[in-house]
Amino acid sequence: MEVIAMSEEIVRADRSYRRKFFTWHAIFTLLGAAVIVSGLPWLEEYLRQANPKTAAGILKGWFIFAFLSIIPIALYMLSLGRKVITHERIPLPGAKVIIDTRPIVGQKARLRGRVLVGISLLLIALGLSGALFTPYMLDKITSEEAKIKRPAHPLQETALPRSP
């Protein structure tokens, strides 16, 4: 009987899992594209017709949502990275794969797990700071104090040609 080393082991792809994965990926991609194509023109027109405070509030909400939506993905990556560090193996034992995969084990797997943990912590920090900082900056930009109180310097008008 021949002994196969861990580095010679190959995790075989699960065809039904691959089919499900790519089917759902295609469905969500098409659904997202349809929402963007049909919803973006409507949103642009609505924002143009809305008063500036309402438009700024809507944009603020979208920015907060966009930044906070990074956090669940980062938490999953954090969990995955910690599991990789614990098991010292990528893919994790018992995990399904979509292509034939040679496992990464030992120190290399631990290093990749630490990289996943580091990136996930950076993404969490980015999501939280963006969700907190962007509304602050939008409020600062749209506030009454931010508006110019005096006319521009007369020479500034000659710096750029006027459009017809």
Contacts in CASP RR format, 6 or more apart in sequence:
PFRMAT RR
TARGET T0000
AUTHOR 0000-0000-0000
METHOD contacts of the structure
MODEL  1
MEVIAMSEEIVRADRSYRRKFFTWHAIFTLLGAAVIVSGLPWLEEYLRQA
NPKTAAGILKGWFIFAFLSIIPIALYMLSLGRKVITHERIPLPGAKVIID
TRPIVGQKARLRGRVLVGISLLLIALGLSGALFTPYMLDKITSEEAKIKR
PAHPLQETALPRSP
6 103 0 8 1.000
6 105 0 8 1.000
7 102 0 8 1.000
7 103 0 8 1.000
7 105 0 8 1.000
9 102 0 8 1.000
9 103 0 8 1.000
10 100 0 8 1.000
10 101 0 8 1.000
10 102 0 8 1.000
11 91 0 8 1.000
11 95 0 8 1.000
11 97 0 8 1.000
11 100 0 8 1.000
11 101 0 8 1.000
11 102 0 8 1.000
11 103 0 8 1.000
12 97 0 8 1.000
12 100 0 8 1.000
13 97 0 8 1.000
13 98 0 8 1.000
13 99 0 8 1.000
13 100 0 8 1.000
13 101 0 8 1.000
14 96 0 8 1.000
14 97 0 8 1.000
14 98 0 8 1.000
17 96 0 8 1.000
17 97 0 8 1.000
17 98 0 8 1.000
18 98 0 8 1.000
18 99 0 8 1.000
21 98 0 8 1.000
22 98 0 8 1.000
47 55 0 8 1.000
47 58 0 8 1.000
47 59 0 8 1.000
50 58 0 8 1.000
52 142 0 8 1.000
53 142 0 8 1.000
56 138 0 8 1.000
56 142 0 8 1.000
57 138 0 8 1.000
59 138 0 8 1.000
60 134 0 8 1.000
60 135 0 8 1.000
60 138 0 8 1.000
60 139 0 8 1.000
61 135 0 8 1.000
63 130 0 8 1.000
63 131 0 8 1.000
63 134 0 8 1.000
63 135 0 8 1.000
63 138 0 8 1.000
64 131 0 8 1.000
64 134 0 8 1.000
64 135 0 8 1.000
67 126 0 8 1.000
67 127 0 8 1.000
67 128 0 8 1.000
67 130 0 8 1.000
67 131 0 8 1.000
67 134 0 8 1.000
68 127 0 8 1.000
68 131 0 8 1.000
70 123 0 8 1.000
70 124 0 8 1.000
70 126 0 8 1.000
70 127 0 8 1.000
71 123 0 8 1.000
71 124 0 8 1.000
71 127 0 8 1.000
71 128 0 8 1.000
73 123 0 8 1.000
74 120 0 8 1.000
74 121 0 8 1.000
74 123 0 8 1.000
74 124 0 8 1.000
74 127 0 8 1.000
75 120 0 8 1.000
75 124 0 8 1.000
77 116 0 8 1.000
77 117 0 8 1.000
77 119 0 8 1.000
77 120 0 8 1.000
77 123 0 8 1.000
78 116 0 8 1.000
78 117 0 8 1.000
78 120 0 8 1.000
78 121 0 8 1.000
78 124 0 8 1.000
80 92 0 8 1.000
80 113 0 8 1.000
80 116 0 8 1.000
81 112 0 8 1.000
81 113 0 8 1.000
81 114 0 8 1.000
81 116 0 8 1.000
81 117 0 8 1.000
81 120 0 8 1.000
82 113 0 8 1.000
82 117 0 8 1.000
83 92 0 8 1.000
84 90 0 8 1.000
84 92 0 8 1.000
84 109 0 8 1.000
84 110 0 8 1.000
84 112 0 8 1.000
84 113 0 8 1.000
84 116 0 8 1.000
85 109 0 8 1.000
85 110 0 8 1.000
85 113 0 8 1.000
85 114 0 8 1.000
85 117 0 8 1.000
87 93 0 8 1.000
87 109 0 8 1.000
88 105 0 8 1.000
88 106 0 8 1.000
88 107 0 8 1.000
88 109 0 8 1.000
88 110 0 8 1.000
89 103 0 8 1.000
89 104 0 8 1.000
89 105 0 8 1.000
89 106 0 8 1.000
89 109 0 8 1.000
90 103 0 8 1.000
90 104 0 8 1.000
90 105 0 8 1.000
90 109 0 8 1.000
90 112 0 8 1.000
90 113 0 8 1.000
91 97 0 8 1.000
91 101 0 8 1.000
91 103 0 8 1.000
103 109 0 8 1.000
104 112 0 8 1.000
140 146 0 8 1.000
END
